[in-house]
Amino acid sequence: MGVIIQDLQSKGIVFLKVYEYKHYEDDFSYNENTGFWKNKKIVVSTDEDVYCPKQTENGKNKRIGLFECQNQCEYYFGVLEDVNFSPKIACGFKNKLTNK
């Protein structure tokens, strides 16, 4: 992780994984050469969610949309990518740090 991430961690920022949930639909096409129908799944949308430490559901962190996290939470510090290129949310909730 880079210096910026280490600086944020030293201030008490925690990093939460961003989860992608892809939604698929079936796409049917007819192949005239073979005379058969072909079925393939296509991605129609993707939800990006985090498990929010500020909100709970059944005693666990509640799954919320990334858009909700970015636009409505005072503890949101931005999205960063780690060395494995997996997006993470920089969250200040643990130490009650506010970004707004």
N, CA, C and O of each residue as an XYZ file, in Angstrom:
400
protein
N       0.836     -1.174      0.000
C       0.000      0.000      0.000
C       0.884      1.241      0.000
O       1.980      1.244      0.561
N       0.403      2.257     -0.619
C       1.189      3.472     -0.776
C       1.201      4.330      0.477
O       0.537      4.037      1.471
N       1.975      5.394      0.393
C       2.134      6.309      1.515
C       0.808      6.947      1.901
O       0.545      7.130      3.090
N      -0.024      7.288      0.943
C      -1.299      7.940      1.238
C      -2.175      7.020      2.090
O      -2.782      7.471      3.061
N      -2.244      5.755      1.741
C      -3.052      4.807      2.506
C      -2.494      4.681      3.921
O      -3.258      4.640      4.885
N      -1.180      4.620      4.051
C      -0.578      4.524      5.380
C      -0.870      5.771      6.204
O      -1.109      5.674      7.407
N      -0.855      6.945      5.566
C      -1.181      8.189      6.273
C      -2.619      8.158      6.776
O      -2.893      8.558      7.907
N      -3.537      7.682      5.937
C      -4.930      7.596      6.352
C      -5.099      6.599      7.494
O      -5.841      6.855      8.442
N      -4.416      5.468      7.402
C      -4.509      4.459      8.461
C      -3.989      5.014      9.780
O      -4.538      4.708     10.839
N      -2.940      5.822      9.728
C      -2.386      6.388     10.961
C      -3.363      7.371     11.613
O      -3.268      7.636     12.811
N      -4.294      7.908     10.834
C      -5.317      8.811     11.369
C      -6.544      8.047     11.873
O      -7.470      8.649     12.417
N      -6.551      6.745     11.696
C      -7.660      5.938     12.190
C      -8.668      5.535     11.127
O      -9.738      5.020     11.448
N      -8.333      5.767      9.862
C      -9.217      5.360      8.768
C      -9.119      3.844      8.602
O      -8.030      3.273      8.647
N     -10.267      3.204      8.409
C     -10.281      1.768      8.105
C     -10.707      1.596      6.653
O     -11.394      2.450      6.093
N     -10.302      0.504      6.058
C     -10.606      0.256      4.656
C     -11.571     -0.904      4.536
O     -11.324     -1.991      5.057
N     -12.664     -0.666      3.849
C     -13.706     -1.661      3.672
C     -13.730     -2.107      2.223
O     -13.583     -1.289      1.314
N     -13.912     -3.378      2.008
C     -13.956     -3.928      0.654
C     -15.227     -3.488     -0.059
O     -16.301     -3.433      0.540
N     -15.092     -3.177     -1.345
C     -16.251     -2.896     -2.191
C     -16.604     -4.194     -2.915
O     -15.756     -4.792     -3.578
N     -17.846     -4.622     -2.787
C     -18.306     -5.868     -3.391
C     -19.092     -5.566     -4.654
O     -19.927     -4.660     -4.669
N     -18.833     -6.310     -5.697
C     -19.580     -6.163     -6.946
C     -20.561     -7.318     -7.093
O     -20.200     -8.486     -6.945
N     -21.795     -6.970     -7.385
C     -22.836     -7.967     -7.629
C     -23.363     -7.751     -9.033
O     -24.073     -6.780     -9.294
N     -23.020     -8.646     -9.928
C     -23.440     -8.516    -11.320
C     -24.819     -9.142    -11.514
O     -25.137    -10.181    -10.936
N     -25.617     -8.490    -12.334
C     -26.949     -8.988    -12.666
C     -26.952     -9.391    -14.136
O     -26.514     -8.632    -15.000
N     -27.447    -10.581    -14.406
C     -27.410    -11.149    -15.746
C     -28.815    -11.341    -16.309
O     -29.786    -11.495    -15.569
N     -28.893    -11.327    -17.612
C     -30.101    -11.725    -18.323
C     -29.703    -12.707    -19.403
O     -28.570    -12.698    -19.885
N     -30.646    -13.554    -19.776
C     -30.391    -14.487    -20.870
C     -30.566    -13.780    -22.204
O     -31.496    -12.996    -22.395
N     -29.658    -14.071    -23.119
C     -29.735    -13.512    -24.466
C     -29.782    -14.694    -25.444
O     -28.816    -15.449    -25.558
N     -30.888    -14.845    -26.134
C     -31.057    -15.949    -27.082
C     -30.818    -15.442    -28.501
O     -31.300    -14.375    -28.881
N     -30.082    -16.208    -29.262
C     -29.894    -15.868    -30.674
C     -29.950    -17.157    -31.505
O     -29.555    -18.232    -31.055
N     -30.446    -17.010    -32.707
C     -30.594    -18.161    -33.602
C     -29.412    -18.194    -34.559
O     -29.104    -17.199    -35.215
N     -28.748    -19.352    -34.636
C     -27.625    -19.529    -35.543
C     -28.135    -20.201    -36.798
O     -28.501    -21.376    -36.776
N     -28.160    -19.454    -37.902
C     -28.688    -19.997    -39.163
C     -27.828    -21.118    -39.715
O     -28.334    -22.003    -40.405
N     -26.528    -21.093    -39.419
C     -25.634    -22.137    -39.939
C     -25.897    -23.488    -39.289
O     -25.837    -24.518    -39.959
N     -26.185    -23.495    -38.001
C     -26.406    -24.765    -37.304
C     -27.878    -25.102    -37.143
O     -28.229    -26.263    -36.932
N     -28.743    -24.097    -37.241
C     -30.160    -24.312    -37.037
C     -30.553    -24.436    -35.570
O     -31.652    -24.896    -35.258
N     -29.660    -24.028    -34.665
C     -29.927    -24.110    -33.229
C     -29.995    -22.717    -32.602
O     -29.403    -21.750    -33.080
N     -30.738    -22.673    -31.524
C     -30.768    -21.455    -30.720
C     -29.584    -21.486    -29.759
O     -29.240    -22.538    -29.220
N     -28.974    -20.347    -29.553
C     -27.850    -20.246    -28.629
C     -28.260    -19.334    -27.477
O     -28.866    -18.282    -27.682
N     -27.920    -19.754    -26.277
C     -28.247    -18.974    -25.089
C     -26.945    -18.531    -24.423
O     -26.053    -19.346    -24.189
N     -26.842    -17.243    -24.123
C     -25.698    -16.763    -23.352
C     -26.191    -15.736    -22.348
O     -27.199    -15.066    -22.568
N     -25.475    -15.624    -21.256
C     -25.826    -14.646    -20.231
C     -25.049    -13.364    -20.493
O     -23.856    -13.394    -20.794
N     -25.747    -12.233    -20.375
C     -25.094    -10.945    -20.532
C     -25.282    -10.130    -19.250
O     -26.310    -10.234    -18.581
N     -24.286     -9.326    -18.924
C     -24.368     -8.469    -17.741
C     -25.240     -7.274    -18.089
O     -24.967     -6.563    -19.056
N     -26.279     -7.053    -17.313
C     -27.166     -5.917    -17.561
C     -26.920     -4.775    -16.580
O     -27.230     -3.622    -16.880
N     -26.366     -5.089    -15.410
C     -26.022     -4.043    -14.456
C     -25.104     -4.621    -13.385
O     -24.991     -5.836    -13.225
N     -24.458     -3.727    -12.665
C     -23.578     -4.128    -11.573
C     -23.859     -3.246    -10.371
O     -23.874     -2.020    -10.486
N     -24.081     -3.859     -9.226
C     -24.209     -3.119     -7.978
C     -22.862     -3.152     -7.273
O     -22.218     -4.198     -7.197
N     -22.439     -2.006     -6.761
C     -21.238     -1.948     -5.938
C     -21.692     -1.615     -4.524
O     -22.287     -0.565     -4.281
N     -21.407     -2.517     -3.599
C     -21.888     -2.380     -2.237
C     -20.753     -2.492     -1.235
O     -19.694     -3.046     -1.527
N     -20.995     -1.956     -0.051
C     -20.091     -2.116      1.078
C     -20.919     -2.588      2.275
O     -22.139     -2.428      2.304
N     -20.243     -3.163      3.242
C     -20.909     -3.528      4.486
C     -20.581     -2.435      5.497
O     -19.467     -2.365      6.017
N     -21.557     -1.596      5.763
C     -21.376     -0.362      6.523
C     -21.244     -0.628      8.021
O     -22.124     -1.263      8.603
N     -20.166     -0.160      8.664
C     -20.023     -0.355     10.102
C     -20.962      0.549     10.905
O     -21.186      0.320     12.093
N     -21.504      1.571     10.253
C     -22.386      2.520     10.918
C     -23.818      1.986     11.018
O     -24.545      2.328     11.951
N     -24.218      1.154     10.063
C     -25.577      0.612     10.030
C     -25.521     -0.897     10.239
O     -24.670     -1.587      9.678
N     -26.438     -1.390     11.050
C     -26.469     -2.833     11.285
C     -27.842     -3.398     10.953
O     -28.861     -2.707     10.976
N     -27.815     -4.688     10.645
C     -29.039     -5.421     10.334
C     -28.845     -6.832     10.864
O     -27.915     -7.528     10.457
N     -29.710     -7.255     11.761
C     -29.595     -8.571     12.401
C     -28.241     -8.749     13.089
O     -27.671     -9.840     13.070
N     -27.733     -7.686     13.689
C     -26.481     -7.751     14.429
C     -25.227     -7.724     13.583
O     -24.126     -7.877     14.112
N     -25.366     -7.533     12.271
C     -24.203     -7.497     11.371
C     -24.204     -6.177     10.611
O     -25.220     -5.488     10.529
N     -23.048     -5.843     10.061
C     -22.969     -4.635      9.265
C     -23.925     -4.736      8.081
O     -23.979     -5.763      7.406
N     -24.676     -3.669      7.833
C     -25.686     -3.676      6.773
C     -25.037     -3.433      5.410
O     -24.149     -2.592      5.274
N     -25.487     -4.171      4.421
C     -25.024     -3.984      3.041
C     -25.744     -2.777      2.446
O     -26.972     -2.755      2.368
N     -24.972     -1.773      2.028
C     -25.546     -0.580      1.401
C     -24.861     -0.328      0.072
O     -23.756     -0.816     -0.168
N     -25.509      0.426     -0.779
C     -24.933      0.764     -2.075
C     -23.783      1.744     -1.934
O     -23.798      2.607     -1.056
N     -22.791      1.612     -2.796
C     -21.645      2.509     -2.798
C     -22.087      3.955     -2.985
O     -21.513      4.862     -2.384
N     -23.104      4.174     -3.815
C     -23.613      5.523     -4.064
C     -24.135      6.144     -2.763
O     -23.877      7.314     -2.478
N     -24.865      5.355     -1.986
C     -25.379      5.836     -0.696
C     -24.237      6.179      0.244
O     -24.281      7.195      0.938
N     -23.220      5.338      0.268
C     -22.048      5.561      1.120
C     -21.348      6.871      0.731
O     -21.022      7.684      1.596
N     -21.125      7.066     -0.548
C     -20.399      8.236     -1.027
C     -21.159      9.530     -0.798
O     -20.555     10.549     -0.462
N     -22.452      9.508     -0.972
C     -23.204     10.748     -1.000
C     -23.928     11.096      0.289
O     -24.400     12.222      0.446
N     -24.023     10.148      1.217
C     -24.820     10.424      2.401
C     -24.076     10.269      3.718
O     -24.628     10.595      4.769
N     -22.861      9.791      3.696
C     -22.192      9.494      4.962
C     -21.069     10.485      5.269
O     -20.206     10.755      4.434
N     -21.106     11.012      6.479
C     -20.066     11.958      6.902
C     -18.721     11.288      7.143
O     -17.705     11.972      7.269
N     -18.699      9.949      7.210
C     -17.455      9.225      7.455
C     -16.783      8.727      6.180
O     -15.774      8.024      6.250
N     -17.317      9.074      5.033
C     -16.751      8.632      3.755
C     -15.504      9.457      3.423
O     -15.548     10.687      3.431
N     -14.402      8.778      3.135
C     -13.148      9.450      2.806
C     -12.663      9.158      1.392
O     -11.558      9.567      1.038
N     -13.439      8.476      0.584
C     -13.022      8.222     -0.789
C     -12.808      6.744     -1.071
O     -12.797      5.909     -0.167
N     -12.639      6.448     -2.361
C     -12.377      5.087     -2.818
C     -10.918      4.998     -3.231
O     -10.424      5.844     -3.977
N     -10.244      3.996     -2.756
C      -8.845      3.778     -3.110
C      -8.686      2.360     -3.633
O      -9.515      1.491     -3.364
N      -7.615      2.135     -4.381
C      -7.302      0.775     -4.826
C      -6.013      0.338     -4.159
O      -5.048      1.100     -4.097
N      -5.998     -0.889     -3.662
C      -4.778     -1.409     -3.064
C      -3.890     -2.004     -4.146
O      -4.199     -1.905     -5.334
N      -2.801     -2.615     -3.741
C      -1.843     -3.154     -4.704
C      -2.441     -4.260     -5.565
O      -1.933     -4.536     -6.652
N      -3.501     -4.889     -5.102
C      -4.158     -5.937     -5.882
C      -5.272     -5.383     -6.767
O      -6.036     -6.145     -7.360
N      -5.362     -4.058     -6.856
C      -6.366     -3.364     -7.668
C      -7.790     -3.700     -7.264
O      -8.695     -3.713     -8.097
N      -7.980     -3.971     -5.985
C      -9.345     -4.179     -5.517
C      -9.801     -2.893     -4.828
O      -9.133     -2.420     -3.909
N     -10.925     -2.322     -5.257
C     -11.363     -1.061     -4.670
C     -11.735     -1.204     -3.204
O     -12.303     -2.212     -2.783
N     -11.405     -0.187     -2.446
C     -11.705     -0.147     -1.023
C     -12.303      1.224     -0.700
O     -11.976      2.226     -1.335
N     -13.179      1.246      0.292
C     -13.724      2.488      0.824
C     -12.875      2.883      2.026
O     -12.614      2.066      2.908
N     -12.452      4.131      2.051
C     -11.771      4.668      3.229
C     -12.848      5.213      4.160
O     -13.519      6.194      3.840
N     -13.006      4.574      5.309
C     -14.111      4.895      6.220
C     -13.565      5.378      7.562
O     -12.708      4.729      8.161
N     -14.068      6.524      8.028
C     -13.619      7.077      9.298
C     -14.547      6.796     10.458
O     -14.398      7.381     11.531
N     -15.511      5.901     10.252
C     -16.507      5.659     11.297
C     -15.897      5.123     12.587
O     -16.320      5.503     13.678
N     -14.918      4.252     12.469
C     -14.362      3.586     13.643
C     -13.898      4.607     14.699
O     -14.150      4.419     15.889
N     -13.234      5.664     14.275
C     -12.736      6.677     15.210
C     -13.521      7.977     15.130
O     -13.055      9.018     15.593
N     -14.722      7.916     14.540
C     -15.624      9.072     14.447
C     -14.963     10.275     13.760
O     -15.170     11.420     14.163
N     -14.163     10.000     12.717
C     -13.537     11.074     11.953
C     -14.508     11.535     10.885
O     -15.096     10.708     10.187
N     -14.685     12.827     10.747
C     -15.622     13.329      9.735
C     -14.863     13.954      8.580
O     -13.824     14.589      8.758
N     -15.406     13.757      7.401
C     -14.784     14.226      6.170
C     -15.524     15.426      5.602
O     -15.031     16.067      4.674
N     -16.690     15.741      6.135
C     -17.510     16.796      5.532
C     -17.660     17.970      6.479
O     -18.318     18.955      6.142
